[in-house]
Structures are given as C-alpha cells and as structure tokens.
Amino acid sequence: MFTQLIDPLGNLTLTCLVALVPVVALLLMLAVWRLPAWLATLLGSVLTFLLAAWLWKMPLDQGAHAYAYGAATGVWNVDWITFWGMVLFNTLAVSGVFENFRRWLIAQGSLDVRVQTMLFAWAFGALLEGLVGFGYPWAVVAPILISLGISDLNAIRVAAIANNAPVSYGALGAPIITLAAVTSYPLLALSGSVGTIVAVLALLPPWVLLYLVSGKEGVKGGWPLAVVGSLGYIAGQYPVARYWGPYLPDVVGAMVCFAALLILLKVWQPKATLGYGGVPVDAATARQTQGHGLKPGEVLQAWLPFVVLLAVVVPWTGPWSNLPKVSWFKAQAVGCSALASVCTADKPSLTAVFDFKPYIAGTAILTTCIIVAVLLLATGRLKVGQLGEVFRRSFHQMWGALLVGVFIFGLAYTFNYSGMAASLAKGFAGLGTAFVIVCPILGFIGVALSGSNTSTNAMFGKFQALVGAQLGMPPLLLPSLNSVGAEIGKPVAPQTASVGVSTSKFVRKEGDVIRHNMGWTFILLAYLIVIAVLLYFAHPRAMELR
C-alpha cells in the first residue's frame, strides 16, 4: 500500500517550495499568461501528476485512479449542479420571466440611489450569485446601477463589493460542495461553519455600499437600509446554511432581504431623496414612480420559478432527506498518510473517493428545471423551439467551466493523495497560531489569481485542513476561512472581472476595474482577519465538528 513521503528532498523548506510549483504555475497561467481556465487547469494537473510520480513516488496506477476519481467527482458533484443552475437561469431569461422580475423589482423602490443600491446590488446580486455565480451578478447589476446615474467604474465597484458575502454559496453551493469533497468533512458541518463566518462578514458591506453611493451624509440618513439589508440577508442565509446545507443560503437570504427591505420602505423612507454622490433629487422628480406595467399574472409568473426552486430543493436536500445519501457506486484509491500515526489495510488513513449518489442536489435542480419549463410551456410563456436556445446558450456559457471542474478536481485529488499537500501542511505548521491570520490571505490570493472560489477550495481546502490538524485547531476553522477569504478576493480577480465588465464600456479594461476595487477589498480582508482571530480565541466551539 502506498505510503506518502513527507520530505522527499531531505529538506522540508525545499520540499515545500517544490510542492508549491503546481499552484504557482496554475496562477501564472491564469493571471499572467491569461490562458483559458480549462487549459490552465489541464496543464496544471499534468504538471502535478508528473511531480507526484517523480518526487513523491506516487504509484502510477494508484495515482491514475486518484486522478480519475477526482475528475469524476468534479463532474458529478459540481458540474452537474452548476450546469442545471445555468439552464434554469437561461430558461427564465429566454422566456422573459427574468426581465419581468427585474422590472417588478425596480418599481418597488424609490428613486433614491441608496434604496436601489440595497435592492439591486445587495439583495438582487445575492440572488444571482446563488443561482449562477461566475461574475454574472456584476454583469447584470452594473447596468442597472449605471441607469441610476452611477458612472460605469463606480457601478462595477458597487456590484463587486456587494457580491462579496454571497460567493461561498454561489452557483447553488458549488464552493462548499467542493470543500467537503476534498477535505472529507461533512457537507452540512462545513456549510454551517462558513455560514457563521459569512453572517458576521455580511454586517459590514451594506454600510460600505451606502457610503460608496451617497457619502457620509447619505449613510446618516439611510442607516436603516444598511441595518435591515444586512440582518435580512443573514436571517435567511444563516439558518439555511446551518441546518439545510449549502444549496440555497443565497437564494433564501436574498428573498428574505427583499421582503425585509420592502416592508421597511412601507413604514419608513429617507427624509431626503438622494442621487449618486449624495446629491439631492428635486421634489418633483422624487415623487415620480416608475410603474412596471405588468399584470398580476405576470408578477406571479416572475416569482413562480423561485417558489418552485425552494419547494423542490429544500425537502429534497435537507438533513431530513435520505435521497442525497443513496449511493449506487463507490470507488477509492487508498494509502497511508504521512501525517497519520496509525494506518492498516482495513483502516487506511488516506483515501481518494468517488461516490456516485444519483439523487444529489444537481438532480434536484434538474427536476426544478423540468417543472419550471413545463409550467412556462403550459402558460405560453416559453415556446418549445426556445428550449434549444436555452441549452445552446447554457453550453456556450458553461463548457469551459465544466472542463475546469474535471481538471481542477483531478489536480486536487492528485495533490492531496500524493502527499504534496501533507508536505506543505508540515512546513506551514511551523507558523503556529499565526497561521490563523495567513489562512484567509491564502484564500484571498488564490481566488484573486484563479478567479474561482470553487477552484481555490479544491486547491487549498485539504492543505488548510491538514495544517489545522497539525496545529490542533478546530477542524472546520481553516477550511472555512479559506473559503470566505476567497470571497473577499473576487472583486480583484481578473477572470471574474472579465465577465463582470462584459455589459459595460470597460470590456478588456479589467485592470482599471481591479485597481478601483482594490482599496475596499483590502479593508474587507482586514475585517475578515479580525473575525478569524476572534473566532479562534473567543469562540472556537463554533468551528468544531459536532
């Protein structure tokens, strides 16, 4: 049975530097040479496999099995859910239902830029992140903000900062699903631990958003929006993440936030209606309201897909359901971990597993797509001929991301199985408790360069878990901080920015956008580090496995 080598080069520092070669090569290919993500992860996985076999003496047959099981896990656990999430989104877009939802939402707010920012950048952006992710919230929200008089560059920054908190649960929970797959920690436990951190993190961005669009005076006059917006999102996000899983925290958080903000606006309005920059809007203009022009049935149609999504996914995937636990096939490559004290053939300390569970969340999303499509076809909103357009658009948008799911998981499984992650963990454990500060920074750097929270969790998740075990930290702490640190880095990620600017005049000018976003991104990263330190020293039990 294969036993990992902790220090194949006889010098732990040199071993750690070589173990970092695949990570550095991947980030160079993405951020410097600007290769497509699917090609970069393919080349990175080949490089990782060669190093693992050559220096870490990973057997070729067992290593090939580990890579194959990782690739299969990427297809089934992540690609299966993200593709059907995109199909659902495009079904709404092609049928016009999504546009009606957007029009209805615009009509609910006043002309005050603070109200519209909270409704669209914060709540609507979280809904888009929960359904689709991959930078689309920027692309959809920024044009709406621009129509309110915000300049392109500042509108993109507002959309990006608002998109921070929801990212770990983006694309129906893909980053957390990935983190659970590579760490072997329970999915619900990781969802809850990340949800705890995100709940605290989400207290700050609404205040930043108000300041960005209206200045200090705008914050003074509009602070109830920040309070209700943050607490509304948390009220939906936290219990879902904690008790149901990672699939719908953003969707439910966004819907509760919408409801909370609209109720607030029924009983309270800012004394002065402000435009961008805190400039007062004249009284005559402020009294104008923008009608949505929709019939009651069209409003019902606009909300119906989200109701169906909740009605299907919540009972299907909740902890009370046995459907996601049904397994038809399981394969694994086994070995002995370099960091384990006990390892036998009956109880190997190292496994690379593919577990085919047919009724996982992706199948629930497929079921939702079918129900929504049938309802829209029955009401005449969707034509049979448009279904082909839905799938063509979805495949065009997603084929690269689907390949990334294959290659990044193959890379991550090889990285972990060979012992490269264990070598890094042994080396970084020398930092001691100071690593709790370094941990979210690594997640930040990973996503800032790769553009993907999912990929960052695949690369660094197991490594963070191993460092935590070496240091005796609560097991969920470092992997969770890695994921949330990756959230913070999204506004300065070139790949995310390239999608986010696609509907603005900053196409192919991502560098301008990234520089503009950087200052506030660093402030949010510092805030996260404070949260990390407080969690570790004041409330470590929140990060324990229960």
Summary of the structure (lengths in Angstrom):
residues: 546
radius of gyration: 23.2
end to end distance: 31.7
largest distance: 79.0
contacts: 2106
relative contact order: 0.16
helix: 75%
strand: 3%
